[in-house]
Amino acid sequence: MRPGLTGLTLIEVLFAVSVLAFVLLGVAGMFPSAMRSVHGGGHTTKATMLAREMIDMIRADSFDSLVSRYDGFDSSALAVTCPATPSTPSSPDPDYNKKKWTCDMAARGTRDTGQGLPSGRGTVSVACVNFGNTSPFKESAIACPTPSPTDNTTRKVTVTVTWGAQASRSVSLVTYVTRTQ
């Protein structure tokens, strides 16, 4: 640079632009990874909400029917036309909760509507347990007694929602249900 002249030479400008372009390309490369993380987090949230939905429906159902109605349920084995028709007092459908849950999990229109999970599947298991009298309480599995008004055995309900390629992702929630007097 000649004395008395101010400004940047062409080489300095090209160097500054190339450094800026290199930095911006590095930042732009983070966006696809961030989008995958947000998308995966959304699926985990949906799966958790779906598992919680089934737990709430089970807790609202008759205590005496929990084992017979829900134990071993697998949404992939239930053939249902969505949306499921709500049951009415004149035409009760004991499987309505399972049908509704299966429809809520269905991935039909997932990309467009944000509903469901891709390859979503839900399972439910119900076991009878007793808790020891020692501290801390330890549960022990027992055979489920024949439903009766005097059966106060606790039910352990496990709801699992799986989704993705080869069911690669899953969420499981566990709750305990007891008879209310």
Secondary structure, DSSP 8 states (H G I E B T S, - for coil): --TT--S--HHHHHHHHHHHHHHHHHHHTHHHHHHHHHHHHHHHHHHHHHHHHHHHHHHHS-GGGHHHHHTTEEGGG----SS----BTTB--TTHHHHHHHHHH--TTHHHH--S-TT-EEEEEEEEEEE-SSSS--EEEE------TT---EEEEEEEEEESGGG-EEEEEEEEE----
